[in-house]
C-alpha cells in the first residue's frame, strides 16, 4: 500500500498480487465506472458517484500506482490500465456491460478499454476527456508533446501546496468530514503529486497506442465539453467528431466551469448525462 493513510471509505481488491482501491455504491445496471484524470483519484468523483448511485451501481477506483492503490512504475500503457480495470470489475462481480464516465486523461483509458472489450461497454460519458486525435485540433503550442514539456514538476507543486490545500478544501466542502480531511491530506503528499506528474509524461505514446486501434464502439455517448479557454474551439470540434461517429451521440457545452472543476461545479450536469446514457443503454 502507499505510504499515505488508509482510505477513509471503500476498500481493496487484489489484482495480480497488488491491491487496487475501489469504492462502489448503489444497485442495478448497467454499472457506471468513473475513470479519473491525471493527478485525480477515485474519491475526487465521490460527489457525482453519490448522485449516480441513486439510480444504478456507481464505481470509483484508483489505477495501479495512483491514489490509495499499491505503487507501480508509471507511466503505463493504456492496455495495461484497461486490462487492470476489467479484472477489477470482474473480481468485484460487477456485471458487464458498463457505462464508462471518463474525465480528462481517463478518456484515453476508456477508449482503450472500448477497443479491447467493446462488448463490455454499454455507453460512454465524455467529461471533457482527452482524445487520441488531440493534436489534429489544437495549435502546436497546445499539442500533447508541448503539454508534456510544460507540465509542473514536483518542486513547483510543493511550492504551491498552500494554494492546493485551499483549492482542494473548497472543492470538497460538501464531502463528509472524514472523507474530505483524509483525501486532502493525501492529495498534497509528495507521493500522490509524483504519481500525477508521472502519468502526464506519456500523452504522445498513449495517443499513438490508441491510433493503432479502432474508434469507439457504436454505443450511446454524451460529451460534456467545457468552453472558455484557448482549447475551447478544439475541444468543441473534437467532441463533435466523437459523438458524430456513433448513432446516438450528443454534445453538451458548459460555459460556467473549467476543466478540473467540472465534477465539482456542475455535478448536476454530470449526473444527468450519466443518467441519460444509462437510460439509452
C-alpha positions as CSV (number, residue, x, y, z in Angstrom):
1,X,0.0,0.0,0.0
2,X,1.1,3.6,-0.4
3,X,2.7,5.5,2.4
4,X,-0.3,7.7,2.8
5,X,-3.1,6.9,5.3
6,X,-5.6,4.2,4.6
7,X,-8.7,5.2,2.6
8,X,-11.5,6.8,4.6
9,X,-14.1,4.8,2.7
10,X,-14.1,1.8,0.3
11,X,-11.6,-1.0,0.3
12,X,-9.1,-3.0,-1.7
13,X,-9.3,-5.7,-4.4
14,X,-6.2,-7.8,-5.1
15,X,-5.3,-7.9,-8.8
16,X,-2.1,-9.7,-9.8
17,X,-0.7,-9.5,-6.3
18,X,-1.4,-5.8,-5.9
19,X,-4.1,-4.0,-4.0
20,X,-6.4,-1.7,-6.0
21,X,-8.6,0.8,-4.2
22,X,-12.3,0.6,-5.1
23,X,-15.5,2.0,-3.7
24,X,-18.9,1.1,-5.0
25,X,-22.4,2.3,-4.1
26,X,-25.9,1.8,-5.4
27,X,-27.5,-1.1,-7.1
28,X,-28.6,-2.1,-10.6
29,X,-27.2,-1.8,-14.0
30,X,-25.6,-1.0,-16.2
31,X,-22.9,-0.1,-13.7
32,X,-21.2,3.3,-14.1
33,X,-17.4,3.4,-13.7
34,X,-15.6,6.7,-13.3
35,X,-12.1,6.9,-14.8
36,X,-10.1,9.7,-13.2
37,X,-7.9,12.3,-14.9
38,X,-4.1,12.6,-14.3
39,X,-3.4,13.7,-10.7
40,X,-7.0,12.8,-9.8
41,X,-8.2,9.8,-7.8
42,X,-11.4,7.9,-7.5
43,X,-12.7,9.8,-4.4
44,X,-12.4,13.0,-6.3
45,X,-15.6,11.8,-8.0
46,X,-17.3,10.9,-4.7
47,X,-19.9,13.6,-5.1
48,X,-21.1,12.6,-8.6
49,X,-20.8,9.0,-7.6
50,X,-23.4,9.6,-4.8
51,X,-25.7,11.1,-7.3
52,X,-25.4,8.3,-9.8
53,X,-25.8,5.7,-7.0
54,X,-29.4,6.8,-6.6
55,X,-30.3,5.0,-9.9
56,X,-27.6,2.4,-10.6
57,X,-24.4,0.9,-9.4
58,X,-21.6,3.5,-9.3
59,X,-17.9,2.6,-9.0
60,X,-14.8,4.8,-8.3
61,X,-11.3,3.4,-8.2
62,X,-7.6,4.3,-8.3
63,X,-5.5,3.0,-11.1
64,X,-2.5,1.0,-10.0
65,X,0.3,3.3,-9.0
66,X,-2.1,6.1,-8.1
67,X,-4.1,7.2,-5.1
68,X,-4.6,4.6,-2.5
69,X,-3.7,1.7,-4.8
70,X,-0.4,-0.1,-4.4
71,X,2.6,1.6,-6.1
72,X,3.6,0.7,-9.7
73,X,6.1,2.1,-12.1
74,X,4.5,5.0,-14.1
75,X,3.5,5.8,-16.8
76,X,1.8,2.7,-18.0
77,X,0.3,1.7,-21.4
78,X,-3.4,2.2,-21.9
79,X,-3.8,-1.5,-22.5
80,X,-2.3,-2.3,-19.0
81,X,-4.7,0.2,-17.4
82,X,-7.7,-1.1,-19.3
83,X,-6.9,-4.8,-18.6
84,X,-6.5,-4.0,-14.9
85,X,-9.9,-2.3,-14.8
86,X,-11.7,-5.2,-16.4
87,X,-10.1,-7.6,-14.0
88,X,-11.1,-5.4,-11.1
89,X,-14.7,-5.2,-12.2
90,X,-14.9,-9.0,-12.7
91,X,-13.3,-9.6,-9.3
92,X,-15.9,-7.4,-7.7
93,X,-18.7,-9.3,-9.5
94,X,-19.9,-6.2,-11.3
95,X,-21.6,-7.5,-14.4
96,X,-20.8,-6.1,-17.9
97,X,-21.6,-4.1,-19.9
98,X,-20.6,-0.8,-18.3
99,X,-21.1,2.9,-18.8
100,X,-17.6,4.5,-18.6
101,X,-17.6,8.0,-17.4
102,X,-14.1,9.3,-18.3
103,X,-12.6,12.7,-17.2
104,X,-9.5,14.2,-18.8
105,X,-6.7,11.6,-19.1
106,X,-9.4,9.0,-18.3
107,X,-10.6,9.4,-21.8
108,X,-7.5,7.6,-23.2
109,X,-8.1,4.7,-20.9
110,X,-11.8,4.5,-21.6
111,X,-11.1,4.5,-25.3
112,X,-8.6,1.6,-24.9
113,X,-11.0,-0.3,-22.8
114,X,-13.6,0.1,-25.6
115,X,-11.1,-1.1,-28.2
116,X,-10.1,-4.2,-26.2
117,X,-13.5,-5.1,-24.8
118,X,-16.2,-3.5,-27.0
119,X,-18.9,-5.9,-25.8
120,X,-18.3,-4.8,-22.2
121,X,-19.2,-1.2,-23.0
122,X,-22.8,-0.1,-22.8
123,X,-22.2,3.6,-23.2
124,X,-19.7,6.5,-22.7
125,X,-19.9,9.8,-20.8
126,X,-17.0,12.0,-22.0
127,X,-16.3,14.5,-19.2
128,X,-14.1,17.0,-21.1
129,X,-11.9,14.0,-21.8
130,X,-8.7,13.6,-23.9
131,X,-8.9,12.4,-27.5
132,X,-6.3,10.4,-29.4
133,X,-6.6,13.0,-32.2
134,X,-6.0,16.0,-29.9
135,X,-3.1,17.3,-32.0
136,X,-5.2,17.5,-35.1
137,X,-7.5,20.0,-33.4
138,X,-5.1,22.1,-31.3
139,X,-2.4,24.7,-32.1
140,X,1.2,23.4,-31.8
141,X,1.8,25.1,-28.5
142,X,-1.0,23.1,-27.0
143,X,0.0,19.8,-28.5
144,X,0.4,16.7,-26.4
145,X,4.1,16.9,-26.6
146,X,4.0,20.6,-25.5
147,X,1.8,19.7,-22.6
148,X,4.3,17.0,-21.5
149,X,7.1,19.6,-21.7
150,X,5.3,22.3,-19.8
151,X,3.8,20.2,-17.0
152,X,4.8,21.4,-13.5
153,X,7.4,19.4,-11.6
154,X,7.4,18.3,-8.0
155,X,9.3,21.3,-6.8
156,X,6.8,23.6,-8.4
157,X,3.8,21.7,-7.0
158,X,5.3,21.7,-3.5
159,X,5.7,25.4,-3.6
160,X,2.0,25.6,-4.5
161,X,1.0,23.3,-1.6
162,X,-0.8,26.0,0.4
163,X,-2.8,27.0,-2.6
164,X,-3.6,23.4,-3.5
165,X,-4.8,22.7,0.0
166,X,-7.1,25.7,-0.1
167,X,-8.5,24.7,-3.5
168,X,-9.0,21.1,-2.6
169,X,-10.7,22.1,0.6
170,X,-13.1,24.5,-1.2
171,X,-14.0,22.0,-3.9
172,X,-14.8,19.2,-1.4
173,X,-16.7,21.4,1.1
174,X,-19.8,19.1,0.8
175,X,-17.9,15.9,1.4
176,X,-18.3,14.0,4.7
177,X,-15.7,15.4,7.1
178,X,-13.8,12.1,7.5
179,X,-13.6,11.7,3.7
180,X,-12.7,15.3,3.0
181,X,-9.9,15.6,5.5
182,X,-8.2,12.4,4.7
183,X,-8.4,13.0,1.0
184,X,-7.0,16.5,1.1
185,X,-4.0,15.4,3.2
186,X,-3.2,12.6,0.8
187,X,-3.6,14.7,-2.4
188,X,-0.9,17.1,-1.4
189,X,1.6,14.4,-0.3
190,X,4.7,14.1,-2.4
191,X,3.8,10.5,-3.3
192,X,0.5,11.4,-4.9
193,X,1.9,14.5,-6.6
194,X,4.7,12.4,-8.2
195,X,2.1,9.9,-9.5
196,X,0.2,12.7,-11.2
197,X,3.3,14.1,-12.7
198,X,4.4,10.7,-14.0
199,X,1.0,10.0,-15.6
200,X,1.4,13.1,-17.7
201,X,4.7,12.1,-19.2
202,X,3.3,9.6,-21.8
203,X,0.5,11.5,-23.5
204,X,2.0,11.2,-27.0
205,X,2.7,7.5,-26.6
206,X,-0.9,6.9,-25.3
207,X,-2.4,8.7,-28.3
208,X,-0.3,6.6,-30.7
209,X,-1.4,3.4,-28.9
210,X,-5.0,4.4,-29.4
211,X,-4.5,5.5,-33.0
212,X,-3.3,1.9,-33.8
213,X,-6.8,0.6,-32.9
214,X,-10.4,1.3,-33.9
215,X,-12.6,4.1,-32.8
216,X,-15.1,3.9,-30.0
217,X,-17.9,1.3,-30.4
218,X,-21.4,2.4,-31.6
219,X,-22.9,2.9,-28.2
220,X,-24.8,5.9,-26.7
221,X,-22.3,8.7,-26.0
222,X,-22.8,12.1,-24.3
223,X,-19.9,14.5,-24.3
224,X,-19.7,17.4,-21.8
225,X,-17.4,20.0,-23.3
226,X,-16.1,22.8,-21.2
227,X,-15.7,26.0,-23.1
228,X,-14.0,29.2,-22.1
229,X,-10.2,28.9,-22.6
230,X,-7.8,28.6,-25.6
231,X,-8.7,24.9,-26.0
232,X,-12.4,25.6,-26.4
233,X,-12.7,25.6,-30.2
234,X,-10.5,22.5,-30.5
235,X,-12.4,20.6,-27.7
236,X,-15.7,21.5,-29.2
237,X,-14.7,20.2,-32.6
238,X,-13.1,17.1,-31.1
239,X,-16.2,16.2,-29.1
240,X,-18.4,16.9,-32.1
241,X,-16.4,14.5,-34.1
242,X,-16.6,11.9,-31.4
243,X,-20.3,12.0,-31.0
244,X,-20.7,12.1,-34.7
245,X,-19.0,8.7,-35.0
246,X,-21.9,6.9,-33.2
247,X,-25.6,6.5,-33.9
248,X,-26.7,8.0,-30.6
249,X,-24.3,10.8,-29.7
250,X,-24.9,14.2,-28.0
251,X,-22.7,17.1,-27.1
252,X,-23.5,19.4,-24.2
253,X,-21.4,22.6,-23.9
254,X,-20.7,24.1,-20.5
255,X,-19.5,27.6,-20.0
256,X,-19.8,28.0,-16.2
257,X,-16.9,25.8,-15.1
258,X,-13.3,24.9,-16.0
259,X,-11.7,21.6,-16.9
260,X,-10.5,20.4,-13.4
261,X,-13.6,21.7,-11.6
262,X,-16.3,20.1,-13.9
263,X,-17.5,17.4,-11.5
264,X,-17.4,19.9,-8.5
265,X,-19.1,22.9,-10.2
266,X,-21.6,21.0,-12.3
267,X,-22.4,17.7,-10.6
268,X,-26.0,18.1,-11.8
269,X,-24.8,18.1,-15.5
270,X,-22.5,15.1,-14.9
271,X,-25.2,13.1,-13.2
272,X,-27.8,14.0,-15.7
273,X,-25.5,13.0,-18.6
274,X,-24.8,9.7,-16.9
275,X,-28.5,9.0,-16.3
276,X,-29.3,9.8,-19.9
277,X,-26.6,7.4,-21.2
278,X,-27.8,4.7,-18.8
279,X,-31.4,5.1,-20.0
280,X,-30.3,5.0,-23.6
281,X,-28.1,1.9,-23.0
